[in-house]
Structures are given as C-alpha cells and as structure tokens.
Amino acid sequence: MKTVQTTLDVDLVMALDGAAKRIGTTRSAFAREARRSALARISVKELERRHREGYARKPVKKGEF
C-alpha cells in the first residue's frame, strides 16, 4: 500500500469517523472502500454510455429479438 495525504473539511472527517466506527472499521479502510465504490460506479457509467452510443449507431431492428 501507499500512503496518500488528503485535505478534508473538519465536518467531513467527523462524519467519516462516525460512519467508520458504526461499521467497525478504520477511517483509512472506510476511505479505501468508498474510493473503490466510486471507481466501480464510474466504470458502470462508462459501460452504459458506450452501450447507449452503440445502440444509437446501430439500433435494434424490429423483430430482431
């Protein structure tokens, strides 16, 4: 792993610490999982965009399915 320094608002840090404590993890682990989730959402959105573009270029024909 690599250490990354991040600047956050005090309110956000307090909210993160509270959420991490409620689920029984550390601030760092919580932040890692949040970042992984954000990256996964971006990947899904990118795939959805590519699918929309593909269907726009080559729409489904009547009776194709």
CHARMM internal coordinates of N, CA and C (Angstrom, degrees):
IC EDIT
DIST 1 N 1 CA 1.4398
DIST 1 CA 1 C 1.5141
ANGL 1 N 1 CA 1 C 109.88
DIST 1 C 2 N 1.3273
ANGL 1 CA 1 C 2 N 113.11
DIHE 1 N 1 CA 1 C 2 N 160.17
DIST 2 N 2 CA 1.4624
ANGL 1 C 2 N 2 CA 120.13
DIHE 1 CA 1 C 2 N 2 CA 178.50
DIST 2 CA 2 C 1.5197
ANGL 2 N 2 CA 2 C 108.09
DIHE 1 C 2 N 2 CA 2 C -123.86
DIST 2 C 3 N 1.3151
ANGL 2 CA 2 C 3 N 116.62
DIHE 2 N 2 CA 2 C 3 N 140.46
DIST 3 N 3 CA 1.4572
ANGL 2 C 3 N 3 CA 122.00
DIHE 2 CA 2 C 3 N 3 CA 178.33
DIST 3 CA 3 C 1.5267
ANGL 3 N 3 CA 3 C 108.76
DIHE 2 C 3 N 3 CA 3 C -83.86
DIST 3 C 4 N 1.3446
ANGL 3 CA 3 C 4 N 115.26
DIHE 3 N 3 CA 3 C 4 N 132.50
DIST 4 N 4 CA 1.4588
ANGL 3 C 4 N 4 CA 121.41
DIHE 3 CA 3 C 4 N 4 CA 179.32
DIST 4 CA 4 C 1.5229
ANGL 4 N 4 CA 4 C 108.11
DIHE 3 C 4 N 4 CA 4 C -126.07
DIST 4 C 5 N 1.3058
ANGL 4 CA 4 C 5 N 116.26
DIHE 4 N 4 CA 4 C 5 N 128.65
DIST 5 N 5 CA 1.4590
ANGL 4 C 5 N 5 CA 120.73
DIHE 4 CA 4 C 5 N 5 CA 179.87
DIST 5 CA 5 C 1.5257
ANGL 5 N 5 CA 5 C 108.70
DIHE 4 C 5 N 5 CA 5 C -92.31
DIST 5 C 6 N 1.3393
ANGL 5 CA 5 C 6 N 116.34
DIHE 5 N 5 CA 5 C 6 N 132.35
DIST 6 N 6 CA 1.4580
ANGL 5 C 6 N 6 CA 121.88
DIHE 5 CA 5 C 6 N 6 CA -178.76
DIST 6 CA 6 C 1.5204
ANGL 6 N 6 CA 6 C 109.53
DIHE 5 C 6 N 6 CA 6 C -132.05
DIST 6 C 7 N 1.3095
ANGL 6 CA 6 C 7 N 116.34
DIHE 6 N 6 CA 6 C 7 N 139.99
DIST 7 N 7 CA 1.4583
ANGL 6 C 7 N 7 CA 121.41
DIHE 6 CA 6 C 7 N 7 CA 176.32
DIST 7 CA 7 C 1.5247
ANGL 7 N 7 CA 7 C 108.56
DIHE 6 C 7 N 7 CA 7 C -98.98
DIST 7 C 8 N 1.3412
ANGL 7 CA 7 C 8 N 115.87
DIHE 7 N 7 CA 7 C 8 N 126.06
DIST 8 N 8 CA 1.4619
ANGL 7 C 8 N 8 CA 121.61
DIHE 7 CA 7 C 8 N 8 CA -178.48
DIST 8 CA 8 C 1.5179
ANGL 8 N 8 CA 8 C 110.04
DIHE 7 C 8 N 8 CA 8 C -131.27
DIST 8 C 9 N 1.3203
ANGL 8 CA 8 C 9 N 116.06
DIHE 8 N 8 CA 8 C 9 N 153.95
DIST 9 N 9 CA 1.4663
ANGL 8 C 9 N 9 CA 120.86
DIHE 8 CA 8 C 9 N 9 CA 173.39
DIST 9 CA 9 C 1.5263
ANGL 9 N 9 CA 9 C 109.04
DIHE 8 C 9 N 9 CA 9 C -65.22
DIST 9 C 10 N 1.3026
ANGL 9 CA 9 C 10 N 116.33
DIHE 9 N 9 CA 9 C 10 N 148.39
DIST 10 N 10 CA 1.4592
ANGL 9 C 10 N 10 CA 121.98
DIHE 9 CA 9 C 10 N 10 CA -179.12
DIST 10 CA 10 C 1.5296
ANGL 10 N 10 CA 10 C 110.78
DIHE 9 C 10 N 10 CA 10 C -57.95
DIST 10 C 11 N 1.3333
ANGL 10 CA 10 C 11 N 117.41
DIHE 10 N 10 CA 10 C 11 N -42.33
DIST 11 N 11 CA 1.4689
ANGL 10 C 11 N 11 CA 120.38
DIHE 10 CA 10 C 11 N 11 CA 179.45
DIST 11 CA 11 C 1.5253
ANGL 11 N 11 CA 11 C 111.67
DIHE 10 C 11 N 11 CA 11 C -61.09
DIST 11 C 12 N 1.3241
ANGL 11 CA 11 C 12 N 116.43
DIHE 11 N 11 CA 11 C 12 N -39.44
DIST 12 N 12 CA 1.4541
ANGL 11 C 12 N 12 CA 119.90
DIHE 11 CA 11 C 12 N 12 CA 179.14
DIST 12 CA 12 C 1.5210
ANGL 12 N 12 CA 12 C 110.99
DIHE 11 C 12 N 12 CA 12 C -66.62
DIST 12 C 13 N 1.3101
ANGL 12 CA 12 C 13 N 117.59
DIHE 12 N 12 CA 12 C 13 N -41.63
DIST 13 N 13 CA 1.4705
ANGL 12 C 13 N 13 CA 121.26
DIHE 12 CA 12 C 13 N 13 CA 177.99
DIST 13 CA 13 C 1.5227
ANGL 13 N 13 CA 13 C 110.21
DIHE 12 C 13 N 13 CA 13 C -61.00
DIST 13 C 14 N 1.3272
ANGL 13 CA 13 C 14 N 116.47
DIHE 13 N 13 CA 13 C 14 N -43.32
DIST 14 N 14 CA 1.4614
ANGL 13 C 14 N 14 CA 119.81
DIHE 13 CA 13 C 14 N 14 CA 179.50
DIST 14 CA 14 C 1.5316
ANGL 14 N 14 CA 14 C 110.96
DIHE 13 C 14 N 14 CA 14 C -63.42
DIST 14 C 15 N 1.3239
ANGL 14 CA 14 C 15 N 116.39
DIHE 14 N 14 CA 14 C 15 N -41.39
DIST 15 N 15 CA 1.4660
ANGL 14 C 15 N 15 CA 120.53
DIHE 14 CA 14 C 15 N 15 CA 178.34
DIST 15 CA 15 C 1.5270
ANGL 15 N 15 CA 15 C 110.86
DIHE 14 C 15 N 15 CA 15 C -65.18
DIST 15 C 16 N 1.3216
ANGL 15 CA 15 C 16 N 116.95
DIHE 15 N 15 CA 15 C 16 N -42.27
DIST 16 N 16 CA 1.4668
ANGL 15 C 16 N 16 CA 121.18
DIHE 15 CA 15 C 16 N 16 CA 178.13
DIST 16 CA 16 C 1.5260
ANGL 16 N 16 CA 16 C 111.22
DIHE 15 C 16 N 16 CA 16 C -62.79
DIST 16 C 17 N 1.3181
ANGL 16 CA 16 C 17 N 116.06
DIHE 16 N 16 CA 16 C 17 N -45.20
DIST 17 N 17 CA 1.4617
ANGL 16 C 17 N 17 CA 120.02
DIHE 16 CA 16 C 17 N 17 CA 179.66
DIST 17 CA 17 C 1.5272
ANGL 17 N 17 CA 17 C 110.81
DIHE 16 C 17 N 17 CA 17 C -61.84
DIST 17 C 18 N 1.3336
ANGL 17 CA 17 C 18 N 116.87
DIHE 17 N 17 CA 17 C 18 N -41.45
DIST 18 N 18 CA 1.4567
ANGL 17 C 18 N 18 CA 120.29
DIHE 17 CA 17 C 18 N 18 CA 179.26
DIST 18 CA 18 C 1.5205
ANGL 18 N 18 CA 18 C 111.93
DIHE 17 C 18 N 18 CA 18 C -65.14
DIST 18 C 19 N 1.3346
ANGL 18 CA 18 C 19 N 116.25
DIHE 18 N 18 CA 18 C 19 N -43.36
DIST 19 N 19 CA 1.4650
ANGL 18 C 19 N 19 CA 120.33
DIHE 18 CA 18 C 19 N 19 CA 179.19
DIST 19 CA 19 C 1.5259
ANGL 19 N 19 CA 19 C 110.73
DIHE 18 C 19 N 19 CA 19 C -65.23
DIST 19 C 20 N 1.3152
ANGL 19 CA 19 C 20 N 117.08
DIHE 19 N 19 CA 19 C 20 N -43.57
DIST 20 N 20 CA 1.4640
ANGL 19 C 20 N 20 CA 121.05
DIHE 19 CA 19 C 20 N 20 CA 179.43
DIST 20 CA 20 C 1.5228
ANGL 20 N 20 CA 20 C 110.51
DIHE 19 C 20 N 20 CA 20 C -61.38
DIST 20 C 21 N 1.3218
ANGL 20 CA 20 C 21 N 116.60
DIHE 20 N 20 CA 20 C 21 N -42.04
DIST 21 N 21 CA 1.4704
ANGL 20 C 21 N 21 CA 120.37
DIHE 20 CA 20 C 21 N 21 CA -179.79
DIST 21 CA 21 C 1.5355
ANGL 21 N 21 CA 21 C 110.41
DIHE 20 C 21 N 21 CA 21 C -64.87
DIST 21 C 22 N 1.3395
ANGL 21 CA 21 C 22 N 116.62
DIHE 21 N 21 CA 21 C 22 N -42.02
DIST 22 N 22 CA 1.4684
ANGL 21 C 22 N 22 CA 120.09
DIHE 21 CA 21 C 22 N 22 CA -179.37
DIST 22 CA 22 C 1.5173
ANGL 22 N 22 CA 22 C 112.35
DIHE 21 C 22 N 22 CA 22 C -61.02
DIST 22 C 23 N 1.3261
ANGL 22 CA 22 C 23 N 116.94
DIHE 22 N 22 CA 22 C 23 N -36.09
DIST 23 N 23 CA 1.4692
ANGL 22 C 23 N 23 CA 118.82
DIHE 22 CA 22 C 23 N 23 CA -178.55
DIST 23 CA 23 C 1.5314
ANGL 23 N 23 CA 23 C 112.43
DIHE 22 C 23 N 23 CA 23 C -96.70
DIST 23 C 24 N 1.3281
ANGL 23 CA 23 C 24 N 116.23
DIHE 23 N 23 CA 23 C 24 N 3.38
DIST 24 N 24 CA 1.4593
ANGL 23 C 24 N 24 CA 120.21
DIHE 23 CA 23 C 24 N 24 CA 173.87
DIST 24 CA 24 C 1.5116
ANGL 24 N 24 CA 24 C 114.78
DIHE 23 C 24 N 24 CA 24 C 74.11
DIST 24 C 25 N 1.3204
ANGL 24 CA 24 C 25 N 116.52
DIHE 24 N 24 CA 24 C 25 N 41.90
DIST 25 N 25 CA 1.4571
ANGL 24 C 25 N 25 CA 119.93
DIHE 24 CA 24 C 25 N 25 CA 178.52
DIST 25 CA 25 C 1.5300
ANGL 25 N 25 CA 25 C 109.22
DIHE 24 C 25 N 25 CA 25 C -135.31
DIST 25 C 26 N 1.2900
ANGL 25 CA 25 C 26 N 116.36
DIHE 25 N 25 CA 25 C 26 N -176.87
DIST 26 N 26 CA 1.4613
ANGL 25 C 26 N 26 CA 121.10
DIHE 25 CA 25 C 26 N 26 CA 178.76
DIST 26 CA 26 C 1.5245
ANGL 26 N 26 CA 26 C 110.19
DIHE 25 C 26 N 26 CA 26 C -97.66
DIST 26 C 27 N 1.3297
ANGL 26 CA 26 C 27 N 115.52
DIHE 26 N 26 CA 26 C 27 N 163.79
DIST 27 N 27 CA 1.4609
ANGL 26 C 27 N 27 CA 120.02
DIHE 26 CA 26 C 27 N 27 CA 176.28
DIST 27 CA 27 C 1.5298
ANGL 27 N 27 CA 27 C 110.09
DIHE 26 C 27 N 27 CA 27 C -58.75
DIST 27 C 28 N 1.3157
ANGL 27 CA 27 C 28 N 116.92
DIHE 27 N 27 CA 27 C 28 N -43.03
DIST 28 N 28 CA 1.4716
ANGL 27 C 28 N 28 CA 120.33
DIHE 27 CA 27 C 28 N 28 CA -178.73
DIST 28 CA 28 C 1.5219
ANGL 28 N 28 CA 28 C 111.74
DIHE 27 C 28 N 28 CA 28 C -63.82
DIST 28 C 29 N 1.3270
ANGL 28 CA 28 C 29 N 116.99
DIHE 28 N 28 CA 28 C 29 N -44.93
DIST 29 N 29 CA 1.4625
ANGL 28 C 29 N 29 CA 120.32
DIHE 28 CA 28 C 29 N 29 CA 179.81
DIST 29 CA 29 C 1.5255
ANGL 29 N 29 CA 29 C 110.19
DIHE 28 C 29 N 29 CA 29 C -64.65
DIST 29 C 30 N 1.3263
ANGL 29 CA 29 C 30 N 116.17
DIHE 29 N 29 CA 29 C 30 N -40.57
DIST 30 N 30 CA 1.4554
ANGL 29 C 30 N 30 CA 120.58
DIHE 29 CA 29 C 30 N 30 CA 178.08
DIST 30 CA 30 C 1.5298
ANGL 30 N 30 CA 30 C 110.12
DIHE 29 C 30 N 30 CA 30 C -61.19
DIST 30 C 31 N 1.3185
ANGL 30 CA 30 C 31 N 116.79
DIHE 30 N 30 CA 30 C 31 N -45.50
DIST 31 N 31 CA 1.4651
ANGL 30 C 31 N 31 CA 121.57
DIHE 30 CA 30 C 31 N 31 CA -179.63
DIST 31 CA 31 C 1.5270
ANGL 31 N 31 CA 31 C 111.04
DIHE 30 C 31 N 31 CA 31 C -64.71
DIST 31 C 32 N 1.3311
ANGL 31 CA 31 C 32 N 117.40
DIHE 31 N 31 CA 31 C 32 N -40.39
DIST 32 N 32 CA 1.4682
ANGL 31 C 32 N 32 CA 120.17
DIHE 31 CA 31 C 32 N 32 CA 177.57
DIST 32 CA 32 C 1.5204
ANGL 32 N 32 CA 32 C 110.47
DIHE 31 C 32 N 32 CA 32 C -59.89
DIST 32 C 33 N 1.3338
ANGL 32 CA 32 C 33 N 116.34
DIHE 32 N 32 CA 32 C 33 N -47.68
DIST 33 N 33 CA 1.4644
ANGL 32 C 33 N 33 CA 120.16
DIHE 32 CA 32 C 33 N 33 CA -178.40
DIST 33 CA 33 C 1.5288
ANGL 33 N 33 CA 33 C 111.06
DIHE 32 C 33 N 33 CA 33 C -64.96
DIST 33 C 34 N 1.3330
ANGL 33 CA 33 C 34 N 117.47
DIHE 33 N 33 CA 33 C 34 N -39.15
DIST 34 N 34 CA 1.4653
ANGL 33 C 34 N 34 CA 120.89
DIHE 33 CA 33 C 34 N 34 CA 178.11
DIST 34 CA 34 C 1.5302
ANGL 34 N 34 CA 34 C 110.42
DIHE 33 C 34 N 34 CA 34 C -62.28
DIST 34 C 35 N 1.3126
ANGL 34 CA 34 C 35 N 116.46
DIHE 34 N 34 CA 34 C 35 N -41.23
DIST 35 N 35 CA 1.4717
ANGL 34 C 35 N 35 CA 120.14
DIHE 34 CA 34 C 35 N 35 CA 179.19
DIST 35 CA 35 C 1.5149
ANGL 35 N 35 CA 35 C 111.30
DIHE 34 C 35 N 35 CA 35 C -68.19
DIST 35 C 36 N 1.3335
ANGL 35 CA 35 C 36 N 116.79
DIHE 35 N 35 CA 35 C 36 N -40.63
DIST 36 N 36 CA 1.4739
ANGL 35 C 36 N 36 CA 119.59
DIHE 35 CA 35 C 36 N 36 CA 176.18
DIST 36 CA 36 C 1.5276
ANGL 36 N 36 CA 36 C 110.50
DIHE 35 C 36 N 36 CA 36 C -61.02
DIST 36 C 37 N 1.3166
ANGL 36 CA 36 C 37 N 116.90
DIHE 36 N 36 CA 36 C 37 N -43.40
DIST 37 N 37 CA 1.4630
ANGL 36 C 37 N 37 CA 121.19
DIHE 36 CA 36 C 37 N 37 CA 179.30
DIST 37 CA 37 C 1.5239
ANGL 37 N 37 CA 37 C 111.04
DIHE 36 C 37 N 37 CA 37 C -62.92
DIST 37 C 38 N 1.3176
ANGL 37 CA 37 C 38 N 116.43
DIHE 37 N 37 CA 37 C 38 N -41.89
DIST 38 N 38 CA 1.4656
ANGL 37 C 38 N 38 CA 120.40
DIHE 37 CA 37 C 38 N 38 CA 178.76
DIST 38 CA 38 C 1.5280
ANGL 38 N 38 CA 38 C 110.65
DIHE 37 C 38 N 38 CA 38 C -62.76
DIST 38 C 39 N 1.3221
ANGL 38 CA 38 C 39 N 117.11
DIHE 38 N 38 CA 38 C 39 N -43.01
DIST 39 N 39 CA 1.4668
ANGL 38 C 39 N 39 CA 120.90
DIHE 38 CA 38 C 39 N 39 CA 178.75
DIST 39 CA 39 C 1.5260
ANGL 39 N 39 CA 39 C 110.96
DIHE 38 C 39 N 39 CA 39 C -64.51
DIST 39 C 40 N 1.3287
ANGL 39 CA 39 C 40 N 117.58
DIHE 39 N 39 CA 39 C 40 N -38.91
DIST 40 N 40 CA 1.4662
ANGL 39 C 40 N 40 CA 121.19
DIHE 39 CA 39 C 40 N 40 CA 177.94
DIST 40 CA 40 C 1.5284
ANGL 40 N 40 CA 40 C 110.33
DIHE 39 C 40 N 40 CA 40 C -64.11
DIST 40 C 41 N 1.3374
ANGL 40 CA 40 C 41 N 117.54
DIHE 40 N 40 CA 40 C 41 N -42.42
DIST 41 N 41 CA 1.4693
ANGL 40 C 41 N 41 CA 120.67
DIHE 40 CA 40 C 41 N 41 CA 178.53
DIST 41 CA 41 C 1.5218
ANGL 41 N 41 CA 41 C 110.55
DIHE 40 C 41 N 41 CA 41 C -62.35
DIST 41 C 42 N 1.3262
ANGL 41 CA 41 C 42 N 116.76
DIHE 41 N 41 CA 41 C 42 N -40.23
DIST 42 N 42 CA 1.4689
ANGL 41 C 42 N 42 CA 120.15
DIHE 41 CA 41 C 42 N 42 CA 177.99
DIST 42 CA 42 C 1.5243
ANGL 42 N 42 CA 42 C 110.23
DIHE 41 C 42 N 42 CA 42 C -62.56
DIST 42 C 43 N 1.3202
ANGL 42 CA 42 C 43 N 117.32
DIHE 42 N 42 CA 42 C 43 N -41.50
DIST 43 N 43 CA 1.4681
ANGL 42 C 43 N 43 CA 121.13
DIHE 42 CA 42 C 43 N 43 CA 179.28
DIST 43 CA 43 C 1.5229
ANGL 43 N 43 CA 43 C 110.96
DIHE 42 C 43 N 43 CA 43 C -62.46
DIST 43 C 44 N 1.3225
ANGL 43 CA 43 C 44 N 116.76
DIHE 43 N 43 CA 43 C 44 N -43.61
DIST 44 N 44 CA 1.4646
ANGL 43 C 44 N 44 CA 120.81
DIHE 43 CA 43 C 44 N 44 CA 179.27
DIST 44 CA 44 C 1.5273
ANGL 44 N 44 CA 44 C 110.19
DIHE 43 C 44 N 44 CA 44 C -63.26
DIST 44 C 45 N 1.3248
ANGL 44 CA 44 C 45 N 117.08
DIHE 44 N 44 CA 44 C 45 N -44.24
DIST 45 N 45 CA 1.4698
ANGL 44 C 45 N 45 CA 120.28
DIHE 44 CA 44 C 45 N 45 CA 179.11
DIST 45 CA 45 C 1.5188
ANGL 45 N 45 CA 45 C 111.08
DIHE 44 C 45 N 45 CA 45 C -61.69
DIST 45 C 46 N 1.3203
ANGL 45 CA 45 C 46 N 117.07
DIHE 45 N 45 CA 45 C 46 N -39.23
DIST 46 N 46 CA 1.4622
ANGL 45 C 46 N 46 CA 121.16
DIHE 45 CA 45 C 46 N 46 CA 178.62
DIST 46 CA 46 C 1.5279
ANGL 46 N 46 CA 46 C 110.49
DIHE 45 C 46 N 46 CA 46 C -64.65
DIST 46 C 47 N 1.3194
ANGL 46 CA 46 C 47 N 117.66
DIHE 46 N 46 CA 46 C 47 N -44.64
DIST 47 N 47 CA 1.4676
ANGL 46 C 47 N 47 CA 120.66
DIHE 46 CA 46 C 47 N 47 CA 177.32
DIST 47 CA 47 C 1.5219
ANGL 47 N 47 CA 47 C 111.36
DIHE 46 C 47 N 47 CA 47 C -62.02
DIST 47 C 48 N 1.3286
ANGL 47 CA 47 C 48 N 116.98
DIHE 47 N 47 CA 47 C 48 N -42.37
DIST 48 N 48 CA 1.4652
ANGL 47 C 48 N 48 CA 120.61
DIHE 47 CA 47 C 48 N 48 CA 178.05
DIST 48 CA 48 C 1.5246
ANGL 48 N 48 CA 48 C 111.15
DIHE 47 C 48 N 48 CA 48 C -62.11
DIST 48 C 49 N 1.3222
ANGL 48 CA 48 C 49 N 116.22
DIHE 48 N 48 CA 48 C 49 N -41.13
DIST 49 N 49 CA 1.4742
ANGL 48 C 49 N 49 CA 120.09
DIHE 48 CA 48 C 49 N 49 CA 178.08
DIST 49 CA 49 C 1.5178
ANGL 49 N 49 CA 49 C 110.44
DIHE 48 C 49 N 49 CA 49 C -62.49
DIST 49 C 50 N 1.3235
ANGL 49 CA 49 C 50 N 116.47
DIHE 49 N 49 CA 49 C 50 N -43.64
DIST 50 N 50 CA 1.4614
ANGL 49 C 50 N 50 CA 120.59
DIHE 49 CA 49 C 50 N 50 CA 179.91
DIST 50 CA 50 C 1.5235
ANGL 50 N 50 CA 50 C 111.09
DIHE 49 C 50 N 50 CA 50 C -64.96
DIST 50 C 51 N 1.3275
ANGL 50 CA 50 C 51 N 117.76
DIHE 50 N 50 CA 50 C 51 N -38.85
DIST 51 N 51 CA 1.4648
ANGL 50 C 51 N 51 CA 120.43
DIHE 50 CA 50 C 51 N 51 CA 177.25
DIST 51 CA 51 C 1.5289
ANGL 51 N 51 CA 51 C 110.67
DIHE 50 C 51 N 51 CA 51 C -64.02
DIST 51 C 52 N 1.3414
ANGL 51 CA 51 C 52 N 116.73
DIHE 51 N 51 CA 51 C 52 N -45.35
DIST 52 N 52 CA 1.4676
ANGL 51 C 52 N 52 CA 119.80
DIHE 51 CA 51 C 52 N 52 CA 178.46
DIST 52 CA 52 C 1.5227
ANGL 52 N 52 CA 52 C 111.29
DIHE 51 C 52 N 52 CA 52 C -58.76
DIST 52 C 53 N 1.3310
ANGL 52 CA 52 C 53 N 115.80
DIHE 52 N 52 CA 52 C 53 N -44.71
DIST 53 N 53 CA 1.4699
ANGL 52 C 53 N 53 CA 119.46
DIHE 52 CA 52 C 53 N 53 CA 179.40
DIST 53 CA 53 C 1.5231
ANGL 53 N 53 CA 53 C 110.95
DIHE 52 C 53 N 53 CA 53 C -62.84
DIST 53 C 54 N 1.3149
ANGL 53 CA 53 C 54 N 116.93
DIHE 53 N 53 CA 53 C 54 N -40.69
DIST 54 N 54 CA 1.4650
ANGL 53 C 54 N 54 CA 120.70
DIHE 53 CA 53 C 54 N 54 CA 179.25
DIST 54 CA 54 C 1.5182
ANGL 54 N 54 CA 54 C 111.95
DIHE 53 C 54 N 54 CA 54 C -63.59
DIST 54 C 55 N 1.3281
ANGL 54 CA 54 C 55 N 116.98
DIHE 54 N 54 CA 54 C 55 N -44.30
DIST 55 N 55 CA 1.4627
ANGL 54 C 55 N 55 CA 119.99
DIHE 54 CA 54 C 55 N 55 CA 178.82
DIST 55 CA 55 C 1.5240
ANGL 55 N 55 CA 55 C 111.16
DIHE 54 C 55 N 55 CA 55 C -70.12
DIST 55 C 56 N 1.3291
ANGL 55 CA 55 C 56 N 118.12
DIHE 55 N 55 CA 55 C 56 N -28.40
DIST 56 N 56 CA 1.4643
ANGL 55 C 56 N 56 CA 120.52
DIHE 55 CA 55 C 56 N 56 CA 176.13
DIST 56 CA 56 C 1.5255
ANGL 56 N 56 CA 56 C 110.05
DIHE 55 C 56 N 56 CA 56 C -68.98
DIST 56 C 57 N 1.3394
ANGL 56 CA 56 C 57 N 115.97
DIHE 56 N 56 CA 56 C 57 N -38.27
DIST 57 N 57 CA 1.4606
ANGL 56 C 57 N 57 CA 119.95
DIHE 56 CA 56 C 57 N 57 CA 178.56
DIST 57 CA 57 C 1.5226
ANGL 57 N 57 CA 57 C 112.07
DIHE 56 C 57 N 57 CA 57 C -72.24
DIST 57 C 58 N 1.3358
ANGL 57 CA 57 C 58 N 115.68
DIHE 57 N 57 CA 57 C 58 N -36.32
DIST 58 N 58 CA 1.4652
ANGL 57 C 58 N 58 CA 120.52
DIHE 57 CA 57 C 58 N 58 CA -177.23
DIST 58 CA 58 C 1.5130
ANGL 58 N 58 CA 58 C 108.82
DIHE 57 C 58 N 58 CA 58 C -137.50
DIST 58 C 59 N 1.3523
ANGL 58 CA 58 C 59 N 117.04
DIHE 58 N 58 CA 58 C 59 N 81.58
DIST 59 N 59 CA 1.4677
ANGL 58 C 59 N 59 CA 120.34
DIHE 58 CA 58 C 59 N 59 CA -176.40
DIST 59 CA 59 C 1.5345
ANGL 59 N 59 CA 59 C 111.61
DIHE 58 C 59 N 59 CA 59 C -64.72
DIST 59 C 60 N 1.3155
ANGL 59 CA 59 C 60 N 113.70
DIHE 59 N 59 CA 59 C 60 N 157.34
DIST 60 N 60 CA 1.4663
ANGL 59 C 60 N 60 CA 120.45
DIHE 59 CA 59 C 60 N 60 CA 176.38
DIST 60 CA 60 C 1.5293
ANGL 60 N 60 CA 60 C 107.73
DIHE 59 C 60 N 60 CA 60 C -66.81
DIST 60 C 61 N 1.3191
ANGL 60 CA 60 C 61 N 116.04
DIHE 60 N 60 CA 60 C 61 N 134.17
DIST 61 N 61 CA 1.4722
ANGL 60 C 61 N 61 CA 120.43
DIHE 60 CA 60 C 61 N 61 CA 179.60
DIST 61 CA 61 C 1.5201
ANGL 61 N 61 CA 61 C 108.87
DIHE 60 C 61 N 61 CA 61 C -87.46
DIST 61 C 62 N 1.3151
ANGL 61 CA 61 C 62 N 115.58
DIHE 61 N 61 CA 61 C 62 N 152.86
DIST 62 N 62 CA 1.4552
ANGL 61 C 62 N 62 CA 121.73
DIHE 61 CA 61 C 62 N 62 CA 178.51
DIST 62 CA 62 C 1.5236
ANGL 62 N 62 CA 62 C 108.77
DIHE 61 C 62 N 62 CA 62 C -59.75
DIST 62 C 63 N 1.3453
ANGL 62 CA 62 C 63 N 115.73
DIHE 62 N 62 CA 62 C 63 N 129.51
DIST 63 N 63 CA 1.4616
ANGL 62 C 63 N 63 CA 121.79
DIHE 62 CA 62 C 63 N 63 CA -179.68
DIST 63 CA 63 C 1.5112
ANGL 63 N 63 CA 63 C 114.92
DIHE 62 C 63 N 63 CA 63 C 80.33
DIST 63 C 64 N 1.3367
ANGL 63 CA 63 C 64 N 117.38
DIHE 63 N 63 CA 63 C 64 N 4.84
DIST 64 N 64 CA 1.4660
ANGL 63 C 64 N 64 CA 120.64
DIHE 63 CA 63 C 64 N 64 CA -179.03
DIST 64 CA 64 C 1.5268
ANGL 64 N 64 CA 64 C 111.41
DIHE 63 C 64 N 64 CA 64 C -67.43
DIST 64 C 65 N 1.3173
ANGL 64 CA 64 C 65 N 116.31
DIHE 64 N 64 CA 64 C 65 N -33.28
DIST 65 N 65 CA 1.4652
ANGL 64 C 65 N 65 CA 119.54
DIHE 64 CA 64 C 65 N 65 CA -178.96
DIST 65 CA 65 C 1.4930
ANGL 65 N 65 CA 65 C 110.31
DIHE 64 C 65 N 65 CA 65 C -116.53
END
COOR INIT
IC SEED 1 N 1 CA 1 C
IC BUILD
